[in-house]
């Protein structure tokens, strides 16, 4: 086994231990199974052609720009090379990739992580602090206002306070025989390295990650929900699969 690959796999195994000490949300972000994101059973957000040509529409467009190119449009609050769209695919639209339309309508909500009822603005602040490894924008500032407007627009017509199918990420079950680093290396080399790099360093275009890294300062904080091995795999399952494509070697 290559040294770098071995280190990556060992780090991924360590994440659940560290993450166990971090209180996560009461409202689960794990689904019981993955479905086809194109299925009619999922809520369909409005098309961009439906965006109104007024001040509200302009604010929504600003939110979309921040979402897909966060480091360019909100540089003071990003501590790594990631953008919101690295984890929430198709500009926050895709079912089973934690779409914005499914999150917005569930707030305000109690979160055990900070032991209080959070507004949607506070939830977004947490994303910058942990997922972006940066600092929280002001709750009443322009960055949060734009992202909130974009989320609100994507949720147009969605029921409030109802757990929508495709809200989060699919669950990836733990391997029955435990983790096997040799088999993990086979899967990584065959399925992951082409995007994330042979040593998990990610791939950049200029200063921005096209494919995010799996370790180091360009990644999330351990306080982030994605930092555990099981949850991180769920993110990838939601991004790369529709419930049909799975890799049996784990």
N, C-alpha and C positions, 0 to 999 in steps of 0.2 A: 504493500500500500504506500502510495506517495506520501511524504511527510505532511505536505500542505492539506491534502485531502483528509488524512487521518485527523489532523488538528481540527478541521472544520466539522467533521462528524462528532468528535469528542465534545466540541463546544455546543453543538446542537443537542447532545444528550444532557449536557449540564444545564441548559436553559430551563427545563421543567423544574429542577431542584431550586434554582434561584427564583423562578417565577412563583413557586409555591408560597414564598414569603410575601408576595405582593398581593394585596386584596384586589380582586377583579370585580367587575360589575355584577350586581345581582341579576340584572336582566341579561340572559345568556346571549352571546354572540355566535354560538355554534348551532348549526342546523343538524337535523337528524339524517339528512341525505341531500345529494345534489340533484338538481333537475336541469332541464334544458333552459338556458336563459332566454331563448327565443319563444318558449312555450307561452300559450295564451293564459296560463294560470298565473302569470306574473303581471303585476301592475305595469302599465306602459306610460312612461313620462311623456310630456309634450315634445313635439319636434321643434328644432331650432327655428324652422320657418314660421312657427306660431308665436314667436317672441314678439311682444309689442314694441313698436318704434316710439318709445318715449323714455322718460328718465328712469322708470322702473326697469325697462328692458336694458338700458345701458348699465345699470347696477348689476343686473343678472349677468351680463356679458363680462363685467369686471370680475365677478365671482368665478365665472368659468375660467377666465384667464389665470387667476390666482391658483385655481384648482389644478390645472393642467401644467402650469409652469411656475410653481410656487417660489422657487429660489429667485426667479427673475422679478416677480411681481410683489413678493413679500420677503425680500432678502434679510431684513432686520430680525426676522423671527425664525429663520431656518438654520439649524446647526449641522445638518448633513446635506447630502446631495440629492435627497429624495423630493418628489412632488406628491401631492395628494393622489394624483392619478396613477402612481406606481402601484398602489394597493386597491384603489377603488376604480375598477376598469371602465373603459368606454365613457370617460368623463363623468364618472359617478353614476352611470345609468345601469350598469350590468347587474342583473340578478345574481345572487350568490357571491358577489364581491363587495358586500357591504354598501349597497347603493344609497345615495343620499335621499332618494324619495322614500325609502323605508325607514330611515333614521329620523328624519325631521319630524314626522308625525307622532313619534313616541316620546317627545320631550315637551314639558319638564319631566324628569324621572330621577328617582333616587339611585345613587351609585355608591356602593360600599367602598369603592376605591378612595373616595374623599368624604364618605359618611355624611352626605347631604343631598338634598334635591338639587339637581343641576338643570340650568336652562340649556337650550341648544347652544347658545353663545359660549357657555362654560365648557360644554363638551368639545366644541371646536378649539377652545384654548388648550384643552388637554392634548389634543392631537398635535398641536405645535410643540408643546412641552415634551411629550414623550415620543410620538411617532416621528416627528421632525427633529427631535433631539435639540430643540431650540428654546425659545421663550414665548410666552403667551402674548398675543396681541391684546390691546385693550378691548374689553367686552363691548364698549360703545364706539370703537374706532372703525375706520373705513374698511380694514381687512375683514373683520368679523361681519360687518354689515353686508359686504359684498358676497361673502360665502353663504351667509344666511339667506340672502335674497336668491342666490342660485339654487340652494337647497329647497327653499319654499316653492320656487317655480317648477323644479323637477317633480315636486310632490303635488302639483296641481291636480285636484280631483281625487287624491288618495284619502281614505278614511282616517280620521284622527284617533290616536290611541289604540289602533288595531295592529297586531303583529302580522305583518304582510309576508307572504311566502317570498323567499329569496332575500330576506333582510340582511343576512350576515354571510358567513362562510360555511361550506359543508364540513361535516365532521369527518376526520380521518382516523379510523380506529387504530389503537395501539397494536403492533405486531404480536401475535400469540406467543412466539418463541423468544420475545425480547429483541433488542436491537442488535443487528449484525453489521459491524463496520465494513467487512469485506463486501457483503452484498450491497451495503449502502454506497460504497465506492463505485460498484458496477452501475447502479442506477444513476448516480451523479454524473459519471463520465458519459453515459449514454443519453441522458435526458436533460441534464441541468447545465453542464459545462458550456454548451454551445451559446447559452445566453448569459449565465452568471460568471463565466470565465473558468479556466481550469483550476484556479485556486480560490474561487469564490469572491474574487475582487470586484465583480461587476463590470459593466461596460459603459463608457461615457461617450458623449458627443459634446466636445468642449468641456464646460464645467458641469454639465448636467448628466445624470445617470439615465441611460436608455434602459438598461437592466440593472437593478439595484444590487449592491454587494450583500454578502451573507455574514460579514463580520466587519469590525473596525469602526472608525469614527463616522463613516458614511451611513451607518445603520441606525436603528432605533435604540432608545434607552431600554434597559431591562424592565422599567416600569410600564413599558408599552405592552398592550395586550398581545401584539404579534411576537413578542420575544420568547414565548414558550415554544417548544418543539412541536407539540400537537397543534397549537393554534397557528403557528407559522406554516405548517403543512396544509392546514385548512385554507389559508390564504392562497397558496399555490394551487390547491385542488379547485378552488373557485375560479382562479384565473385561467387555468390551463385545461380544465376538464368540464364535461357536461354530465358527469355521473357515469359515463360509459368508459372513459379512458382511465385506466389505473395501471400502476406498475407493480406487478406481483412480487418482485424482488425488493425487500425492504431491509 
